[in-house]
Amino acid sequence: MRDITFYKTTQGKTPVEEFLDNLSAKHAQKVVWVMQLVEELERIPAQYLKKLSGTEEIWEIRAQVGSDIFRILGFFIDSHTFLATNGFQKKSMAVPKSEISLAEKRRKDYLRNK
């Protein structure tokens, strides 16, 4: 069993929560369903959770609704806690470098302030 928690900015905002709030009900429902799988399944299929190669321990939670693809990036604080740092709708094959950089920056901020 794992917990997914959301990164909080110094201003008290939770970017992943804001991302989910801005999705349609259908899209948000699917993303939340995948997040629940990550929390509950002992072994998570790569179609739902995958480490991004070439990153500093950044992982992506992967959800798809038809042709719409959504990603939640984050990292594991420990083996049972995933900190979700940012979410976005994927529009190309590659994960945007700006989203990876943002996740890595938030990881460093979290580890520094821990």
MOSUL-V617840 format. One record per run of one state. SS is the DSSP state (alpha for helix, beta for strand, coil for the rest). FROM is the first residue (numbers start at 1). TO is the last residue. If there is no record, write none. Layout:
SS & FROM & TO
SS & FROM & TO
This chain:
coil & 1 & 2
beta & 3 & 6
coil & 7 & 14
alpha & 15 & 21
coil & 22 & 24
alpha & 25 & 40
coil & 41 & 48
beta & 49 & 51
coil & 52 & 58
beta & 59 & 65
coil & 66 & 67
beta & 68 & 78
coil & 79 & 80
beta & 81 & 90
coil & 91 & 96
alpha & 97 & 113
coil & 114 & 114
